[in-house]
Amino acid sequence: MNQSRRAWLRSLTRTAAGGAVLVVVAAPVAGQGIDCGRLRAQIADLGRGDAGKAAPYLRAAERQRSEINRTLAYSRSIGCDRQQFLFFGSAPPPQCPQINAQISRMEANLQALERTATQAGGGNEEARRDLTLRYNAYCGDGTRMANVAPPRQRGLFDFLFGGDSRQEPQQYERLPLEPPRPAPAEPETSEARGGNKAVCVRTCDGGFFPVSYAAGSQNLDTLGDMCRALCPNVEVALYTYSVSRDIDTAISADGEAYSDLPAAFKYQTSYDPTCTCRPPGKTWVETLAEAERMLRTVKTDVIVTPEKAEELSRPKLPASTKPKPGVATAEAKAADPKTAPTSQADDASASEGAAATQVPTASKESAGINVGNASSGSVYGAGQGETREVIGPNGVKRRVRIVAPTL
């Protein structure tokens, strides 16, 4: 008995002692024929394993894979993959470390799901290896069949999807069980979903032009309005992407990729004279009038200077306590030392007369007014009553009406 047969018998003995052999094959005696086709079929059956037990784990792994892909796409869209060298380039957004840590947790979870699926559906690896040794010993004709008996243990995914597990399986992309918490409640100053560069895209030919290099989640609506004002003749949409990437990575406010646009890059291969921002028969001045209006300062805006701030900080008087316009003007003139005394006296007399109309005199009594040479009546006019010329605290002469009884 050659060395291969002895190795096969030793392996078969160990497996039988552990109770893991599903197919028991007696050692062939000299001259006994070997059904190599049947051996190959048995090896293939053992390789399939119990797919029913593994199915739930496979589905969970697939969901995890999709979540990883989605999270990776989001991290790239906000610039987590960009590098900063010295003072060149911009640093990744502050939420990137948390997103990268979440991706690592999801990848670890995916590996655990794959291991569990392999254990649930591929528990016959030992028996399969024994049958492979037997096949190589009796049916190989001196040539080992590496595709039937691989020198390494293959997992369940190798049998379900094929491929060499020594290579990085592209179909096992990484994914999370829990949906990624989109960057912690984005602050108002955070970048837009695709990046901080906003472009206005014509949906008819994919042509675009920049609108802003400081796009954020808080100003997308305003930038969208500006986009439509700059190109009013055709349908346009606002897209954002990182300044360090190309337009094919741009994403709209609705989450649609630029590359999914039916007319993406059409402007590079053909020209459509109807796909232009300027309406026929209009000048560019007329076309951009709305955009110009949006850029101008709103007329109702108040520019607050230090003087204006002081004025706004003063308490407002109730309407009932505000002086009459004529009275306020007269008092202001009386308080001005530069004004001639004679005119001040005249203005003061007029103002006092105007103020007197506010005093209740609608009775036969004098209401405290010294009537002097005024004729008797139920109501005294603004110019009636005794007056006297006095010098005020500021040294200016004023004529006042005496309202107290003569003592």
C-alpha positions in Angstrom: 0.0 0.0 0.0 1.6 3.3 -1.1 1.9 6.4 1.0 -1.3 8.1 -0.3 -3.4 5.1 0.7 -1.9 5.0 4.2 -2.6 8.7 4.6 -6.2 8.2 3.5 -6.7 5.3 5.9 -5.3 7.3 8.8 -7.5 10.2 8.0 -10.6 8.0 7.7 -9.8 6.4 11.0 -9.6 9.8 12.8 -12.9 10.9 11.2 -14.7 7.8 12.1 -13.6 8.1 15.7 -15.1 11.6 15.8 -18.4 10.5 14.4 -18.3 13.0 11.5 -18.2 10.7 8.6 -21.3 10.8 6.5 -20.1 8.5 3.8 -18.2 5.4 4.9 -16.2 3.7 2.2 -14.2 0.5 2.9 -10.6 0.3 1.9 -10.4 -1.4 -1.5 -8.7 -4.7 -1.7 -6.3 -5.5 -4.5 -8.1 -6.0 -7.8 -11.3 -4.3 -6.6 -12.6 -1.7 -9.0 -13.1 1.9 -7.9 -16.0 4.0 -9.2 -14.3 7.3 -9.8 -17.4 9.0 -11.1 -19.3 8.1 -8.0 -16.5 9.5 -5.8 -16.6 12.8 -7.7 -20.4 12.9 -7.1 -20.0 12.3 -3.4 -17.3 15.0 -3.1 -19.6 17.4 -4.9 -22.6 16.6 -2.6 -20.6 17.1 0.5 -19.3 20.4 -0.9 -22.9 21.7 -1.2 -23.5 21.4 2.6 -26.8 22.3 4.2 -27.8 25.4 2.4 -31.1 25.7 4.3 -29.4 26.3 7.6 -27.1 28.9 6.1 -29.7 30.8 4.2 -30.7 33.3 7.0 -27.1 34.2 7.6 -26.5 34.6 3.9 -29.4 37.0 3.6 -28.2 39.0 6.6 -24.7 39.2 5.1 -26.2 40.5 1.9 -28.1 43.2 3.7 -24.9 44.1 5.7 -23.0 44.3 2.4 -25.5 46.7 0.9 -25.3 49.0 4.0 -21.5 49.0 3.8 -21.7 50.0 0.1 -24.1 52.8 0.9 -22.0 54.1 3.8 -18.9 54.0 1.7 -20.6 56.0 -1.1 -21.8 58.6 1.4 -18.3 59.0 3.0 -16.8 59.5 -0.5 -19.5 62.0 -1.4 -18.7 64.3 1.5 -14.9 64.0 1.0 -13.8 61.5 3.6 -11.4 59.9 1.1 -9.5 63.1 0.4 -6.0 63.6 1.8 -4.4 66.8 3.1 -0.7 67.2 2.6 0.8 70.0 4.7 -1.3 73.0 4.0 -2.4 71.8 0.5 -5.9 70.7 0.0 -8.8 70.7 2.5 -9.1 68.4 5.5 -12.0 65.8 5.5 -15.2 66.9 7.3 -15.2 66.4 11.1 -17.8 63.6 10.9 -15.5 61.3 8.9 -13.8 59.5 11.8 -17.2 58.4 13.2 -18.3 57.2 9.8 -15.0 55.3 9.2 -15.4 53.6 12.7 -18.9 52.6 11.8 -17.7 51.0 8.5 -15.1 49.0 10.4 -17.7 47.7 12.8 -19.9 46.7 9.9 -17.1 44.9 8.2 -16.4 42.9 11.4 -20.1 42.0 11.6 -20.0 40.9 8.0 -17.1 38.6 8.6 -18.9 37.1 11.6 -22.0 36.4 9.5 -19.9 34.8 6.8 -18.2 32.5 9.3 -21.6 31.5 10.8 -23.0 30.8 7.4 -20.0 28.6 6.5 -20.3 26.7 9.8 -24.1 26.2 9.3 -23.9 24.9 5.8 -20.4 23.4 5.4 -19.9 21.0 8.3 -18.8 18.1 6.1 -15.4 19.4 5.1 -13.6 16.6 6.9 -15.5 13.8 5.1 -15.0 15.6 1.8 -11.3 15.9 2.4 -11.1 12.1 3.1 -13.0 11.3 -0.1 -10.7 13.6 -2.0 -7.6 11.8 -0.7 -9.1 8.5 -1.8 -9.9 9.9 -5.2 -6.3 11.1 -5.7 -5.0 7.7 -4.5 -7.0 5.5 -6.9 -8.3 7.7 -9.7 -5.6 10.2 -10.2 -3.2 8.0 -12.2 -0.4 9.7 -10.5 -1.8 13.2 -11.1 -3.5 15.0 -8.2 -6.7 16.8 -9.0 -6.3 20.2 -7.3 -9.8 21.3 -8.4 -11.3 18.3 -6.6 -9.1 18.3 -3.5 -7.9 21.8 -2.8 -5.1 21.9 -0.3 -7.0 24.5 1.7 -10.4 24.6 3.3 -13.0 26.3 1.0 -16.0 28.1 2.5 -19.6 27.9 1.6 -19.5 31.0 -0.5 -16.9 29.3 -2.8 -19.4 26.6 -3.7 -22.4 28.9 -4.0 -20.8 31.6 -6.1 -17.6 30.0 -7.4 -14.2 31.7 -7.5 -10.9 31.3 -5.7 -11.2 32.3 -2.0 -7.5 33.2 -2.0 -8.5 36.3 -3.9 -10.4 39.1 -2.4 -14.0 38.2 -3.3 -15.4 41.2 -5.0 -19.0 40.0 -4.4 -18.4 40.1 -0.6 -18.3 43.9 -0.4 -18.6 45.2 3.1 -22.0 46.1 4.6 -23.8 47.1 8.0 -26.8 45.6 9.8 -27.9 48.9 11.1 -28.3 51.8 8.6 -25.6 54.3 9.1 -26.7 57.3 11.1 -26.1 59.9 8.4 -23.4 62.0 9.8 -24.5 63.2 13.2 -27.4 65.5 12.7 -25.6 67.7 10.2 -25.0 71.2 11.6 -26.2 74.2 9.6 -22.7 74.8 8.4 -22.0 71.3 7.2 -21.4 70.6 3.5 -24.0 69.6 1.1 -24.6 65.9 0.5 -22.3 65.7 -2.6 -19.7 68.2 -1.5 -19.2 72.0 -1.2 -19.1 72.7 -4.9 -22.5 73.4 -6.5 -23.1 73.4 -10.2 -26.2 74.1 -12.3 -26.8 71.3 -14.8 -28.9 71.5 -17.9 -30.9 68.3 -18.0 -31.3 68.5 -21.8 -27.6 67.9 -22.6 -25.8 67.5 -19.2 -23.9 70.8 -19.6 -23.1 72.6 -16.4 -21.6 75.7 -14.9 -20.5 76.5 -11.3 -22.9 78.4 -8.9 -21.0 78.2 -5.6 -17.9 76.8 -3.9 -19.5 77.0 -0.4 -22.6 74.9 -0.8 -24.1 73.7 2.4 -27.2 71.9 3.6 -28.6 75.3 4.7 -28.4 77.1 1.4 -29.3 74.5 -1.2 -32.8 76.0 -1.8 -31.3 79.5 -2.4 -28.7 78.1 -4.8 -31.4 76.1 -6.6 -33.3 79.3 -7.1 -30.2 81.1 -8.4 -29.5 78.1 -10.8 -33.0 78.5 -12.3 -32.6 82.3 -12.5 -29.3 82.0 -14.4 -30.7 79.5 -16.9 -34.4 80.2 -17.3 -34.9 78.8 -20.8 -34.5 75.1 -20.1 -34.9 72.7 -17.2 -32.0 72.8 -14.8 -31.0 71.0 -11.5 -28.5 71.8 -8.8 -25.8 69.2 -8.2 -23.0 69.2 -5.6 -19.7 67.3 -5.4 -16.3 67.6 -3.8 -13.9 70.1 -5.3 -11.3 67.4 -5.5 -13.4 65.1 -7.6 -15.1 65.0 -11.0 -18.6 65.9 -12.2 -19.5 62.2 -12.5 -19.5 62.0 -8.7 -22.0 64.9 -8.4 -25.3 64.2 -6.6 -28.5 66.2 -6.8 -30.5 67.4 -3.8 -32.8 64.4 -4.3 -29.8 62.0 -4.1 -29.6 61.3 -7.9 -26.2 60.8 -9.3 -25.2 63.0 -12.3 -24.0 59.8 -14.2 -27.6 58.5 -14.0 -28.9 61.6 -15.8 -30.2 60.4 -19.3 -28.3 63.3 -21.0 -25.2 63.1 -18.9 -22.1 64.3 -20.9 -24.3 64.6 -24.1 -22.9 68.2 -24.6 -19.5 66.6 -25.3 -20.7 64.7 -28.3 -23.5 66.8 -29.8 -24.9 70.3 -29.9 -28.5 71.1 -29.4 -29.3 74.7 -30.4 -32.5 74.6 -28.3 -30.7 73.6 -25.2 -29.4 77.0 -24.1 -30.0 79.2 -21.1 -30.9 82.3 -23.1 -34.5 82.4 -24.5 -34.7 83.2 -28.3 -35.1 86.9 -29.0 -33.8 88.1 -25.6 -30.5 89.6 -24.6 -28.4 88.3 -21.8 -29.2 91.4 -19.8 -32.9 90.6 -20.1 -32.2 86.9 -19.4 -30.2 87.5 -16.2 -32.5 90.2 -14.8 -34.0 87.9 -12.2 -30.5 86.7 -11.1 -29.4 90.3 -10.9 -32.4 91.1 -8.7 -31.5 88.2 -6.4 -28.0 89.4 -6.0 -28.9 93.0 -5.1 -29.4 94.0 -1.5 -33.0 93.7 -0.5 -34.4 97.3 -0.2 -36.2 96.5 3.1 -32.9 95.6 4.7 -31.8 98.0 7.4 -28.0 98.8 7.7 -27.4 99.3 11.4 -24.8 101.9 12.1 -23.7 102.8 15.7 -26.1 105.8 15.6 -28.9 103.7 14.3 -28.3 101.1 17.0 -28.5 103.8 19.6 -31.7 105.1 18.1 -33.3 101.6 18.0 -32.2 101.0 21.6 -34.2 104.0 23.0 -37.6 103.1 24.6 -40.5 104.1 22.4 -43.1 106.5 23.9 -46.7 105.6 23.7 -48.6 107.4 21.0 -50.8 109.3 23.6 -47.7 110.9 25.2 -46.0 112.1 22.0 -46.0 116.0 21.6 -47.7 117.6 18.8 -45.4 118.4 15.8 -45.8 122.2 16.3 -45.0 122.0 19.9 -41.9 119.9 19.4 -40.6 122.3 16.8 -41.2 125.4 19.0 -39.5 123.8 22.0 -36.5 122.8 19.9 -36.1 126.3 18.6 -36.5 127.7 22.1 -33.7 125.5 23.3 -31.3 126.6 20.5 -29.0 129.4 21.9 -28.1 130.4 18.3 -31.6 131.5 17.5 -32.3 135.2 17.8 -34.2 136.1 21.1 -36.9 138.0 19.3 -37.8 135.1 17.0 -37.6 132.7 20.0 -40.1 134.8 21.9 -42.5 134.8 19.0 -42.1 131.1 18.5 -42.5 130.5 22.2 -45.7 132.6 22.3 -47.1 130.6 19.4 -46.1 127.3 21.0 -47.6 128.3 24.3 -50.8 129.3 22.6 -50.9 125.9 20.8 -50.2 124.1 24.1 -53.0 126.1 25.8 -55.5 124.5 23.5 -54.8 121.3 25.4 -55.8 122.8 28.7 -59.5 122.2 29.6 -61.3 125.6 29.7 -64.8 124.5 28.6 -66.5 126.0 31.6 -67.5 129.5 33.0 -64.6 129.3 35.4 -61.2 130.5 34.4 -59.6 127.1 35.1 -56.7 128.9 36.8 -55.9 131.2 33.8 -55.4 134.9 34.7 -57.8 136.3 32.2 -56.3 139.8 32.4 -57.9 141.9 29.7 -59.6 138.9 28.0 -63.3 139.2 27.6 -65.5 137.0 29.8 -66.6 133.8 28.1 -67.1 130.1 28.6 -64.0 129.3 26.6 -60.7 131.2 26.2 -58.8 131.1 23.0 -55.2 130.3 22.4 -54.2 134.0 22.3 -56.2 135.2 25.3 -55.1 135.6 28.8 -52.3 137.6 30.5 -48.8 137.0 29.4 -45.4 138.0 30.8 -41.9 138.1 29.4 -39.4 136.1 31.4 -35.8 135.1 31.1 -35.3 131.3 31.1 -32.4 129.3 32.6 -30.5 129.5 29.4 -30.6 133.3 29.4 -33.1 133.5 26.6 -36.2 135.7 26.9 -39.5 134.0 26.5 -43.1 135.1 26.7 -45.3 132.9 28.8 -49.0 133.0 29.7 -49.9 133.2 33.4 -52.1 130.2 34.3 -52.2 130.7 38.1 -54.5 133.1 39.8 -53.0 136.5 40.7 -52.0 136.4 44.4 
